[in-house]
Amino acid sequence: MLTRCPACATTFRITPAQLRARRGQVRCGRCRAIFDALDELSDEAAPEPAQTPAGDLSTAMPAPALASREAQPPVQQAAVRGPRNYVAHRTAAPPADNAPAAIPPEVRAEVLPDVPSVVEIPPPAADPVGLVSRDAAGGPTTASAELPSDKPLPVGPAGVAEDDHTPAHVAAETAAEAENLSVPRRSGGFFWGVLALLAASALAGQAAIHWRAELAQKVPATRKALESACAYLGCTVGLPRDTEALSIETSDMQFDGPRLRLSASLRNRAHHVQEWPSLYLTLTDTADRAVVRRVLTPGDYLSPDQDVAAGFPADGEIAVNLLLDTSGVAAAGYRLYLFHP
């Protein structure tokens, strides 16, 4: 059986099984139009001798012509790839040059003789470039009828065929968009950057408050800012503390009746003023066991005329003389340390 495309008048060979597959709905392999093959169906009858001078080409064609046709390289048939819900079906190429030239194009389009050049084409290849290059070179072209598969037809306007071919520039743009989508977006980068900056500033401020005395001593320009911050936080900017630079040069203890006289010499080996240290005194018995412990603050061992707030002078030395009441304490020795509380 034969059917004809109403759009481009191309005739195709079709089988009953193909007609039943989609109730006669097929796609033209030449113009890509979808039409009902049942409306254009015709029997594949041999032409009348009066209308077709050539008669049956399968018998009238001389053997040398057939031999020459078989000797020619096979024409690569490639059908344009259609949507996935269609199965391609191809018909024959136009008759060879040795076919009768007296057959009008209308008769040749409606009735196709059963000649060796009429072959059934397998499903379309993946690459449709072969068909396009042969058309551009002026070579023989082929038309195919494609039958829909069992999958549902695509939803869209009637008569509009889908095209799987994507232009090169569209494919490039699609690939670029997919690559851009694969890159994670950094919409919160600015927020996290500001948060990290605030956290670093808070840590720096905390460190400055903790070492405020040392910072004020090494960078005097920061003292006013530190004092303002301490006024808000309830702290004071004191003098720096460098206990390792302090030492007890000499010390001595003498008993004067019920009292004990302690003499010591303290030295500040630092090149800057620092806070006065406190003294830790321990009285021991004859077995060197502690019997009395006492912490002596700068107000206890400094003379009244000395300013405690002025601090221990840089590279300075001071003598300490204390008279302690040890009534009821059997003290035989002592231990003396200095520290910053």
C-alpha positions in Angstrom: 0.0 0.0 0.0 1.0 3.6 -0.7 0.2 6.9 1.0 1.0 10.4 0.0 1.9 13.5 2.1 -0.7 16.2 1.5 1.9 18.9 2.3 4.7 18.0 -0.1 3.0 15.3 -2.3 5.7 12.8 -1.5 4.5 9.1 -1.8 5.6 6.5 0.7 5.2 2.7 1.0 3.4 1.7 4.2 2.3 -1.6 5.7 -1.0 -2.5 7.6 1.0 -3.0 10.8 2.4 0.5 10.6 -1.1 1.9 10.0 -2.4 0.1 13.1 0.4 1.4 15.3 -1.0 4.9 15.7 -4.3 4.7 13.9 -2.8 5.9 10.7 -0.9 8.9 12.1 2.5 9.3 10.5 5.1 12.0 10.0 6.6 12.9 6.6 10.3 12.4 6.4 10.8 15.2 3.9 8.7 18.1 5.2 8.2 16.8 8.8 4.4 17.3 8.5 2.1 15.0 10.5 -0.9 13.6 8.5 -3.4 10.7 8.5 -2.1 8.0 6.1 -5.5 6.5 5.9 -6.9 9.6 4.1 -4.2 9.4 1.4 -4.0 5.6 1.2 -3.9 3.9 -2.2 -3.3 0.4 -3.5 0.1 -0.5 -4.8 -1.2 -1.6 -8.2 0.9 -1.9 -11.3 0.4 0.9 -13.8 -1.5 0.4 -17.0 0.7 -0.3 -20.1 -0.8 2.7 -21.9 -0.1 5.1 -19.0 3.3 3.6 -18.1 5.4 3.0 -21.2 8.1 1.4 -19.2 5.8 -1.3 -17.8 7.1 -3.4 -14.9 10.6 -2.1 -14.3 11.6 -5.3 -12.5 11.2 -7.2 -15.7 11.8 -4.6 -18.4 15.0 -3.3 -17.0 18.0 -4.9 -18.8 20.4 -7.0 -16.9 23.4 -4.8 -17.6 21.6 -1.9 -16.0 20.9 -4.0 -12.9 24.5 -5.1 -12.8 25.7 -1.5 -13.0 23.3 -0.5 -10.3 24.6 -3.3 -8.0 28.1 -2.3 -8.8 27.6 1.3 -7.5 28.4 1.9 -3.8 25.3 1.8 -1.6 23.7 5.1 -1.0 23.9 6.0 2.7 20.3 6.6 3.7 19.9 8.8 6.9 16.6 10.0 8.1 16.1 13.2 10.0 15.7 12.4 13.7 12.2 13.0 14.9 10.7 13.0 18.4 11.1 9.9 20.5 7.5 8.9 20.2 7.9 8.1 16.4 9.5 5.2 14.6 11.1 6.1 11.3 10.2 4.4 8.0 12.0 5.2 4.8 11.1 4.6 1.1 13.2 4.5 -1.9 15.3 7.1 -3.7 14.1 8.4 -7.1 14.6 6.0 -10.0 18.0 5.8 -11.6 18.9 7.5 -14.8 18.0 4.4 -16.9 14.4 4.7 -15.8 12.0 5.9 -18.5 12.0 9.7 -18.7 8.5 9.8 -20.2 6.8 9.1 -16.8 5.3 12.4 -15.5 6.3 13.4 -12.0 2.7 13.1 -10.8 2.5 9.5 -11.9 5.9 8.7 -10.4 4.8 10.3 -7.1 1.6 8.3 -6.9 2.7 4.9 -8.1 6.0 3.4 -7.3 7.2 0.4 -9.3 8.7 -2.5 -7.5 12.2 -2.0 -8.7 15.4 -3.1 -7.0 16.2 0.5 -5.9 13.0 0.4 -3.7 14.3 -0.7 -0.3 12.9 -0.6 3.2 15.0 1.8 5.4 15.8 0.8 9.0 15.1 3.2 11.9 16.9 6.6 11.5 20.5 6.9 12.4 21.7 9.1 15.3 23.4 11.6 13.1 21.3 13.4 10.4 24.3 15.1 8.8 24.5 12.6 6.0 21.2 13.6 4.6 21.9 17.3 4.8 25.3 17.0 3.1 23.9 15.0 0.2 21.1 17.4 -0.3 23.5 20.3 -0.5 25.7 18.5 -2.9 22.8 17.9 -5.3 22.9 14.1 -4.8 19.8 11.9 -4.5 17.5 12.6 -1.6 15.2 10.3 0.2 11.9 10.8 2.1 10.7 8.8 5.0 7.5 8.2 6.8 7.8 7.9 10.6 5.2 6.2 12.7 4.6 7.2 16.3 5.7 4.7 19.0 3.6 3.5 21.9 4.5 6.5 24.0 1.9 9.3 24.3 2.1 12.1 21.7 3.7 15.4 22.9 1.2 18.0 24.0 1.4 21.1 21.7 -0.4 22.9 18.9 -1.9 20.7 16.2 0.3 20.3 13.1 3.4 21.6 14.8 6.3 19.1 14.8 9.0 19.0 17.4 12.6 19.3 16.4 15.3 17.6 18.3 18.0 19.6 16.5 19.4 22.3 18.7 21.4 25.1 17.0 25.0 25.4 18.1 24.6 28.8 19.7 21.6 27.6 21.7 23.4 24.5 22.9 26.4 26.6 23.9 24.1 28.9 25.9 22.4 25.9 27.5 25.7 24.4 28.5 26.9 27.8 30.0 23.7 28.1 32.0 24.0 24.6 33.3 27.6 25.3 34.3 26.6 28.5 36.1 23.8 26.6 37.9 26.3 24.0 39.1 28.4 26.6 40.8 27.1 27.3 44.4 25.9 30.8 44.9 27.6 32.9 47.6 24.7 35.0 48.6 25.7 35.0 52.3 29.4 35.8 51.7 29.0 39.4 52.6 27.0 38.6 55.8 29.6 36.1 57.0 32.4 38.5 56.2 30.9 41.2 58.3 30.2 38.7 61.1 33.9 37.6 61.0 35.1 41.2 61.1 32.9 41.9 64.2 34.1 38.8 65.9 37.8 39.7 65.3 37.1 43.3 66.6 35.5 41.9 69.7 38.5 39.6 70.4 40.9 42.5 69.8 39.0 44.7 72.2 38.9 41.9 74.9 42.7 41.4 74.6 43.2 45.2 74.8 41.2 45.4 78.0 43.0 42.3 79.5 46.4 43.8 78.9 45.3 47.4 79.2 48.1 48.3 81.6 50.9 46.9 79.4 49.3 48.5 76.3 49.0 51.9 78.0 52.6 51.7 79.1 54.0 50.7 75.7 51.6 52.9 73.7 50.9 55.9 75.8 48.5 57.3 73.1 46.0 54.5 74.0 45.7 55.4 77.7 42.8 57.8 77.2 40.9 55.4 75.1 41.5 52.6 77.6 40.4 54.8 80.5 37.2 55.7 78.7 36.5 52.0 78.0 37.2 51.1 81.6 34.9 53.8 82.9 32.1 52.1 80.9 33.2 48.6 81.9 33.9 49.4 85.6 37.7 48.8 85.5 40.8 50.9 85.9 43.9 51.3 83.8 46.7 50.5 86.2 50.4 50.0 85.8 51.9 47.1 84.0 52.9 44.0 86.0 56.2 42.2 85.3 56.8 39.9 88.2 59.8 38.3 86.6 61.6 41.7 86.6 61.2 42.0 90.4 63.5 40.4 92.9 64.3 40.3 96.6 67.9 41.3 96.8 68.4 40.9 100.6 66.2 39.9 103.6 66.7 39.5 107.3 64.5 38.8 110.4 65.4 39.7 114.0 63.4 39.0 117.2 62.9 41.9 119.4 61.1 40.5 122.5 57.5 39.6 121.5 57.9 41.4 118.2 59.7 40.5 115.0 61.6 43.0 112.8 61.7 42.1 109.1 64.2 43.9 106.8 64.3 43.4 103.0 65.5 45.1 99.8 63.3 45.0 96.7 64.5 45.7 93.2 62.7 46.5 89.9 65.0 45.4 87.0 62.5 46.5 84.3 63.1 49.6 82.3 59.6 50.9 83.0 57.4 51.7 86.0 55.3 48.9 87.2 52.8 48.1 89.9 54.1 47.5 93.4 54.2 43.8 94.3 52.7 42.2 97.4 54.9 40.2 99.9 54.0 36.7 101.1 55.5 36.0 104.6 55.5 32.6 106.2 56.9 32.0 109.8 58.1 28.5 110.5 59.0 26.6 113.7 62.2 24.7 114.4 61.1 21.8 112.1 60.6 24.3 109.2 56.8 23.9 109.5 54.6 26.9 108.7 53.0 28.3 111.8 51.9 31.7 110.5 51.2 33.0 107.0 50.5 36.6 106.1 50.2 38.7 102.9 51.8 42.2 103.1 50.4 44.8 100.6 52.3 47.8 99.4 50.4 49.9 101.9 51.8 47.7 104.7 55.5 47.9 103.8 55.8 51.3 102.2 56.3 54.5 104.1 53.4 56.9 104.3 55.2 59.5 102.2 55.4 57.2 99.2 52.7 57.3 96.5 51.5 53.8 95.8 49.7 54.8 92.6 53.0 56.2 91.2 54.3 52.6 91.0 57.7 51.0 91.4 60.2 53.2 89.6 62.1 51.7 86.6 65.4 50.2 87.6 64.6 51.3 91.2 65.3 49.7 94.5 63.6 50.1 97.9 64.3 49.0 101.5 61.5 47.4 103.5 61.5 47.6 107.4 58.6 45.9 109.2 57.9 45.4 112.9 55.5 42.5 113.4 53.8 41.3 116.6 54.5 37.6 117.1 53.1 37.2 120.6 52.2 33.5 121.3 53.9 32.3 118.2 57.0 30.1 118.6 58.7 31.2 115.3 62.1 30.1 114.6 62.5 31.0 110.9 60.7 32.6 107.9 60.1 32.5 104.1 59.5 35.6 102.0 58.1 35.8 98.4 56.8 38.6 96.3 54.0 38.4 93.7 51.3 40.4 91.9 47.8 39.5 93.1 
